[in-house]
Amino acid sequence: MNKAVCLLIVKTVRLKNLSLIKIISLVLLTTTFVFKTTKSSAQSTPAKSLLALSKADHVLAIIDPVSLKIITRVPVGTDPHEVIASADGKTAYVTIYGGGSLHELDIIDLVTQKALPVFDTKPFNGPHGITFADGKLWFSAEGAKAVARFDPATGKIDWCMGTGQDRTHMIYVTPDGKNVYTTNVSSGTVSILVDTLLPAPVGPSGQVFPGAKPHWEWLQTVIPVSRGSEGFDVSPDGRELWTAASDEGSIWIIDISSKKVLDKIDAKAVGANRLKFTPDGKRVLISSLRTGDLFIYDAASHKELKKLNMGRGGAGILVDTDGSRAFVGCTADNHITIIDLKTMEISGHIDLAGPDGLAWAVRP
């Protein structure tokens, strides 16, 4: 109960010379009124909300993308890195990373703005990159050198595959759930995993094994790039994969159909952390955690269009669904930088301690 309400009660008691029973009744009535007023003033999650993780405060911030105000903060684990929302926009999932040592997946009800029971990913330690596709949650498990799939309907992991690579960090899954791409930071590679229909196996005699049938099996292609390749994205048409290497600042472009490197750009984006296409596929954004720069590239010509300095370090990137704005988590600067993609200039900031992973949550 606030100070103004307390003073009002005292003043009323003095003027009316109320009995003890009446005083108690007045206090209860006032408390109920304050509770209901506070409860009704709580903001609900909008149909489209910006989700942002705070590494410093260990919370998931739910932000109104129109007013740019934080609606609420939901506590999460000790080292939150990436976040994604379910297809219906009602649930958020957060990976608790710990440098590959932790094994926690936090689940948040975005409608009630409450945390749900935590899911233990063990033995898939170090969950980091995360996405939602084909009704399932997919994540990289850096500590296990693997990727895994979580079924929200059963609350269980129903598939996994090892990459055999060091620091399998970020992940992308095609909408049909048939292709998985990862960057393997310390190995300096990109993994392309494809769910492939194989013919019935043949024995040494050249004959098909008795009863053998064609079957589906996941096959991996490992493509060498530069060490430190971490942030990556797939072009909206699904043809190209771009990844940026933090160690040397280069950008690698891979043709997905042939699984071959198309180009290597000497972008000098040292400290490159995240990379994102705009929805129209025309531009590519790369953030640097080391310099605080945002590099904007033309996807067709492979030429730099602009370089913006956002502060001391840029991490997670999220592009608005209409392509008008980009949001960049500037971890060291304790704010999210907003970029106007029409002018390619900084248009504002959202204060948040140590922001990193960003995602949209959209309810139909």
C-alpha positions as CSV (number, residue, x, y, z in Angstrom):
1,M,0.0,0.0,0.0
2,N,1.5,3.4,-1.0
3,K,2.0,6.4,1.3
4,A,-0.9,8.4,-0.2
5,V,-3.4,5.7,0.6
6,C,-2.0,5.3,4.2
7,L,-2.4,9.1,4.8
8,L,-6.0,9.0,3.4
9,I,-6.9,6.2,5.9
10,V,-5.4,8.1,8.8
11,K,-7.2,11.3,7.9
12,T,-10.5,9.5,7.5
13,V,-10.1,7.8,10.9
14,R,-9.4,11.1,12.6
15,L,-12.3,12.9,11.1
16,K,-14.9,10.2,11.6
17,N,-13.6,8.8,15.0
18,L,-14.2,5.3,13.7
19,S,-14.3,2.2,15.8
20,L,-11.7,-0.5,15.5
21,I,-14.0,-2.8,13.5
22,K,-14.8,0.0,11.0
23,I,-11.0,0.9,10.7
24,I,-10.2,-2.8,9.8
25,S,-13.0,-2.8,7.3
26,L,-11.7,0.4,5.7
27,V,-8.2,-1.0,5.4
28,L,-9.4,-4.2,3.8
29,L,-11.6,-2.3,1.3
30,T,-8.8,0.0,0.4
31,T,-6.3,-2.8,0.0
32,T,-8.7,-4.7,-2.3
33,F,-9.1,-1.5,-4.4
34,V,-5.4,-1.0,-4.7
35,F,-4.8,-4.6,-5.7
36,K,-7.5,-4.6,-8.4
37,T,-6.2,-1.3,-9.7
38,T,-2.6,-2.5,-9.9
39,K,-3.7,-5.8,-11.5
40,S,-5.8,-4.1,-14.1
41,S,-3.0,-1.8,-15.1
42,A,-0.6,-4.6,-15.9
43,Q,0.1,-4.6,-19.7
44,S,-0.7,-7.7,-21.7
45,T,1.6,-9.1,-24.3
46,P,0.8,-7.5,-27.8
47,A,0.0,-9.7,-30.7
48,K,3.5,-8.9,-32.1
49,S,6.2,-8.5,-29.5
50,L,10.0,-8.1,-29.5
51,L,11.7,-10.6,-27.2
52,A,15.1,-9.6,-25.9
53,L,17.5,-11.4,-23.5
54,S,19.4,-9.6,-20.8
55,K,22.6,-11.4,-19.9
56,A,23.3,-9.0,-17.1
57,D,19.9,-9.1,-15.4
58,H,19.1,-12.7,-16.4
59,V,15.6,-11.8,-17.7
60,L,13.6,-12.1,-20.9
61,A,12.2,-8.6,-21.7
62,I,8.9,-8.5,-23.6
63,I,8.9,-5.2,-25.6
64,D,6.1,-3.4,-27.5
65,P,7.7,-2.8,-31.0
66,V,5.4,0.2,-31.5
67,S,6.0,2.2,-28.3
68,L,9.4,0.6,-27.8
69,K,8.6,0.2,-24.1
70,I,9.4,-2.9,-22.1
71,I,6.1,-4.4,-21.0
72,T,7.6,-6.8,-18.5
73,R,10.7,-8.8,-17.5
74,V,10.5,-12.6,-16.9
75,P,13.4,-14.2,-14.9
76,V,15.4,-16.8,-16.7
77,G,18.6,-18.8,-16.0
78,T,22.1,-17.7,-15.2
79,D,23.5,-17.4,-18.7
80,P,20.8,-16.8,-21.3
81,H,22.0,-16.5,-24.9
82,E,19.4,-17.2,-27.6
83,V,15.6,-17.0,-27.7
84,I,12.9,-18.1,-30.1
85,A,9.1,-18.1,-30.0
86,S,6.7,-20.9,-31.1
87,A,4.9,-20.6,-34.4
88,D,1.7,-19.5,-32.6
89,G,3.6,-16.8,-30.7
90,K,2.4,-18.0,-27.3
91,T,5.6,-19.6,-25.9
92,A,9.2,-18.5,-25.8
93,Y,12.2,-20.8,-25.4
94,V,15.6,-19.6,-24.0
95,T,18.9,-21.5,-24.1
96,I,21.0,-21.3,-21.0
97,Y,24.5,-21.8,-22.3
98,G,27.3,-21.6,-19.8
99,G,30.0,-21.8,-22.4
100,G,28.9,-25.4,-23.3
101,S,28.6,-26.6,-19.7
102,L,25.0,-25.9,-18.7
103,H,22.0,-28.0,-19.8
104,E,18.9,-25.8,-19.3
105,L,16.1,-24.8,-21.6
106,D,13.8,-22.2,-20.1
107,I,10.2,-22.0,-21.3
108,I,8.0,-18.9,-20.9
109,D,4.2,-18.5,-21.4
110,L,4.1,-15.2,-23.3
111,V,0.3,-14.8,-22.6
112,T,0.5,-15.0,-18.9
113,Q,4.1,-13.7,-18.8
114,K,5.1,-16.5,-16.5
115,A,7.9,-19.0,-16.5
116,L,7.0,-22.7,-17.1
117,P,8.9,-25.7,-15.7
118,V,12.5,-25.8,-17.0
119,F,13.6,-28.6,-19.3
120,D,16.9,-30.3,-18.6
121,T,18.7,-30.9,-22.0
122,K,21.3,-33.3,-20.5
123,P,23.2,-35.0,-22.0
124,F,23.0,-32.3,-24.7
125,N,25.0,-29.8,-22.7
126,G,25.6,-26.2,-23.9
127,P,22.4,-25.5,-25.7
128,H,22.9,-22.3,-27.7
129,G,21.5,-21.7,-31.2
130,I,17.7,-22.2,-31.3
131,T,14.9,-22.2,-33.8
132,F,11.4,-23.4,-34.3
133,A,10.4,-25.3,-37.4
134,D,7.8,-27.9,-38.4
135,G,6.2,-27.8,-35.0
136,K,9.4,-28.6,-33.2
137,L,12.1,-26.8,-31.3
138,W,15.7,-27.4,-32.7
139,F,18.8,-26.4,-30.8
140,S,22.6,-26.8,-31.0
141,A,24.3,-28.6,-28.2
142,E,27.8,-27.3,-28.2
143,G,29.0,-29.4,-25.3
144,A,27.8,-32.5,-27.0
145,K,29.0,-31.6,-30.5
146,A,25.4,-32.2,-31.7
147,V,22.1,-30.8,-32.7
148,A,18.8,-31.9,-31.1
149,R,15.1,-31.6,-31.5
150,F,12.5,-31.0,-28.7
151,D,8.9,-31.9,-29.2
152,P,6.7,-29.4,-27.2
153,A,3.8,-31.8,-27.4
154,T,5.5,-34.6,-25.5
155,G,8.0,-32.6,-23.6
156,K,10.9,-34.8,-24.9
157,I,13.8,-34.8,-27.2
158,D,12.8,-36.9,-30.2
159,W,15.8,-36.7,-32.5
160,C,19.5,-35.8,-32.4
161,M,22.6,-36.0,-34.6
162,G,26.2,-35.4,-33.9
163,T,28.3,-33.1,-36.0
164,G,31.7,-34.2,-34.7
165,Q,32.7,-30.5,-34.9
166,D,34.0,-28.2,-32.3
167,R,31.6,-25.5,-31.0
168,T,28.5,-26.3,-33.0
169,H,27.0,-23.0,-32.1
170,M,24.3,-21.5,-34.3
171,I,21.5,-23.3,-36.1
172,Y,19.1,-22.8,-39.0
173,V,16.3,-25.3,-40.0
174,T,14.2,-25.2,-43.1
175,P,10.5,-24.8,-42.6
176,D,9.9,-28.5,-43.5
177,G,12.4,-29.7,-41.0
178,K,14.4,-31.6,-43.7
179,N,17.6,-29.5,-43.7
180,V,19.7,-28.3,-40.8
181,Y,22.6,-25.9,-41.1
182,T,25.1,-25.1,-38.3
183,T,28.3,-23.1,-37.9
184,N,31.1,-24.9,-35.9
185,V,33.1,-22.0,-34.6
186,S,36.4,-23.6,-33.4
187,S,36.5,-26.1,-36.3
188,G,36.0,-23.3,-38.8
189,T,33.3,-25.2,-40.7
190,V,29.7,-25.2,-41.7
191,S,27.6,-28.4,-41.4
192,I,24.8,-29.1,-43.8
193,L,22.5,-32.0,-42.6
194,V,19.9,-33.3,-45.0
195,D,17.2,-35.9,-44.3
196,T,17.8,-38.1,-47.3
197,L,15.8,-41.0,-48.8
198,L,18.3,-43.8,-49.5
199,P,17.7,-46.9,-51.6
200,A,17.5,-50.3,-50.1
201,P,21.0,-51.3,-48.9
202,V,22.9,-53.8,-51.0
203,G,25.2,-56.6,-49.6
204,P,28.7,-57.7,-50.8
205,S,27.1,-60.0,-53.4
206,G,25.4,-57.1,-55.0
207,Q,21.9,-58.2,-53.9
208,V,19.6,-56.3,-51.7
209,F,19.5,-57.5,-48.2
210,P,16.4,-59.7,-47.5
211,G,13.5,-57.5,-46.5
212,A,15.5,-54.3,-46.9
213,K,13.6,-51.2,-48.0
214,P,14.4,-47.6,-49.0
215,H,14.8,-45.5,-45.8
216,W,15.3,-42.0,-44.6
217,E,18.7,-41.1,-43.1
218,W,20.4,-37.9,-42.2
219,L,23.6,-37.2,-44.1
220,Q,26.2,-34.5,-43.3
221,T,28.4,-32.4,-45.5
222,V,31.1,-30.4,-43.8
223,I,32.3,-27.3,-45.6
224,P,35.6,-25.6,-44.5
225,V,35.4,-21.9,-43.9
226,S,37.4,-19.6,-41.6
227,R,37.9,-20.3,-37.9
228,G,35.6,-18.1,-35.8
229,S,32.7,-18.4,-38.3
230,E,29.7,-18.0,-36.0
231,G,26.8,-15.8,-37.1
232,F,25.1,-16.9,-40.3
233,D,21.9,-16.8,-42.2
234,V,20.2,-18.3,-45.2
235,S,18.9,-16.1,-48.0
236,P,15.1,-15.9,-48.1
237,D,15.0,-17.9,-51.4
238,G,17.0,-20.7,-49.7
239,R,19.8,-20.6,-52.2
240,E,22.7,-19.1,-50.3
241,L,24.2,-19.4,-46.8
242,W,26.3,-16.4,-45.6
243,T,28.6,-16.6,-42.5
244,A,31.0,-14.2,-41.0
245,A,34.3,-15.1,-39.3
246,S,35.2,-13.2,-36.2
247,D,38.9,-14.0,-36.3
248,E,39.8,-12.5,-39.7
249,G,36.6,-10.6,-40.4
250,S,35.8,-12.4,-43.7
251,I,32.4,-13.3,-45.1
252,W,31.9,-16.7,-46.7
253,I,29.1,-17.4,-49.2
254,I,28.0,-21.0,-49.8
255,D,25.7,-22.3,-52.6
256,I,23.4,-24.6,-50.7
257,S,22.4,-26.8,-53.7
258,S,25.9,-27.7,-54.7
259,K,27.3,-27.3,-51.1
260,K,30.2,-25.4,-52.5
261,V,31.8,-22.0,-51.6
262,L,30.8,-19.3,-54.0
263,D,32.8,-16.4,-52.7
264,K,34.9,-15.1,-49.8
265,I,34.7,-11.4,-49.0
266,D,37.5,-9.6,-47.2
267,A,35.0,-7.6,-45.2
268,K,37.4,-6.7,-42.4
269,A,34.5,-7.3,-40.0
270,V,36.8,-8.4,-37.2
271,G,34.8,-9.6,-34.2
272,A,31.8,-10.5,-36.4
273,N,29.1,-12.0,-34.2
274,R,25.8,-12.2,-36.0
275,L,24.6,-12.0,-39.6
276,K,21.1,-11.5,-40.9
277,F,19.4,-11.0,-44.3
278,T,16.7,-8.5,-44.8
279,P,13.3,-10.1,-45.6
280,D,13.6,-9.1,-49.3
281,G,17.0,-10.8,-49.5
282,K,18.6,-7.6,-50.9
283,R,20.8,-6.7,-47.9
284,V,22.9,-8.5,-45.3
285,L,23.7,-7.1,-41.8
286,I,26.8,-8.1,-39.8
287,S,27.4,-7.0,-36.2
288,S,30.8,-6.8,-34.6
289,L,31.1,-7.6,-30.9
290,R,34.7,-6.3,-30.9
291,T,34.3,-2.9,-32.6
292,G,30.6,-2.1,-32.2
293,D,30.2,-1.7,-36.0
294,L,27.3,-2.8,-38.1
295,F,28.2,-3.7,-41.7
296,I,25.5,-3.5,-44.3
297,Y,26.2,-5.4,-47.5
298,D,24.4,-5.7,-50.9
299,A,23.5,-9.3,-51.3
300,A,23.8,-9.2,-55.1
301,S,27.0,-7.3,-55.7
302,H,28.7,-8.5,-52.5
303,K,29.7,-4.9,-51.8
304,E,29.6,-2.9,-48.6
305,L,26.9,-0.3,-48.6
306,K,27.6,1.2,-45.2
307,K,29.3,0.8,-41.9
308,L,27.7,2.2,-38.8
309,N,29.3,2.4,-35.3
310,M,26.8,1.6,-32.6
311,G,29.1,1.7,-29.6
312,R,31.4,-0.8,-28.0
313,G,30.0,-4.0,-29.2
314,G,27.1,-5.4,-31.3
315,A,25.6,-8.9,-30.9
316,G,22.1,-10.3,-31.7
317,I,20.4,-8.9,-34.8
318,L,16.7,-8.9,-35.5
319,V,15.1,-7.4,-38.7
320,D,11.5,-6.2,-38.6
321,T,9.1,-8.4,-40.6
322,D,8.4,-5.5,-43.0
323,G,12.1,-4.8,-43.5
324,S,11.9,-1.2,-42.2
325,R,14.0,-1.5,-39.1
326,A,16.8,-3.6,-37.6
327,F,17.4,-4.2,-33.8
328,V,20.9,-4.9,-32.6
329,G,21.7,-6.0,-29.1
330,C,24.7,-3.9,-28.0
331,T,25.7,-6.0,-25.0
332,A,28.5,-3.7,-23.7
333,D,26.5,-0.6,-24.1
334,N,23.4,-1.8,-22.2
335,H,20.9,-1.0,-25.0
336,I,19.3,-2.3,-28.1
337,T,20.2,-0.1,-31.1
338,I,17.4,0.6,-33.7
339,I,18.5,1.0,-37.3
340,D,16.3,2.7,-39.9
341,L,17.0,0.5,-42.9
342,K,15.6,3.1,-45.4
343,T,18.2,5.7,-44.3
344,M,20.7,3.2,-42.9
345,E,21.0,5.4,-39.8
346,I,20.5,4.9,-36.1
347,S,17.0,6.0,-35.2
348,G,16.9,5.1,-31.5
349,H,17.7,2.9,-28.5
350,I,15.9,0.7,-26.0
351,D,17.7,0.5,-22.6
352,L,18.4,-3.1,-21.4
353,A,21.3,-4.4,-19.4
354,G,23.6,-6.6,-21.5
355,P,21.2,-7.5,-24.4
356,D,22.0,-10.3,-26.7
357,G,19.5,-12.8,-28.3
358,L,16.5,-11.3,-30.0
359,A,13.3,-12.8,-31.6
360,W,9.8,-12.0,-32.7
361,A,6.7,-13.5,-31.1
362,V,3.7,-13.1,-33.4
363,R,0.2,-14.4,-32.4
364,P,-2.3,-14.9,-35.3
